[in-house]
Amino acid sequence: MTRHRHATTPPKEAKLFRNNRSQAVRIPVEFELPGDKVLISREGDRLVIEPVRKPGLAALLAQWATEPPLDPADDFPEINDSPVESEDIF
């Protein structure tokens, strides 16, 4: 039996089936992935399936770095945000 470099559980046989014109694999519950999308790639004769992760803070900051800055001429509404009046609570 071949050892898999990232395996934490022993390999398990799974069923292949057809879903219209696509081939699909029935993933056993112990290999279930989060979310509803995956990335699939080929490494030689092996297929690698990994979950699509939600972008984190680094991706958001990178996106902001590529967007144009806010234009001060944009029509922003005025906000009446006066300071809170102090109270004597003792």
Number of C-alpha atoms within 10 A of each C-alpha: 4 5 8 10 6 6 8 7 9 7 12 9 8 10 9 11 11 9 9 7 6 7 9 12 11 11 14 11 7 8 10 10 14 11 10 7 11 14 10 11 11 9 7 6 6 8 10 11 12 13 14 14 11 8 8 8 9 9 11 10 10 10 10 11 10 8 8 7 8 7 7 7 6 7 7 7 6 6 6 6 6 6 6 6 5 6 6 4 4 3
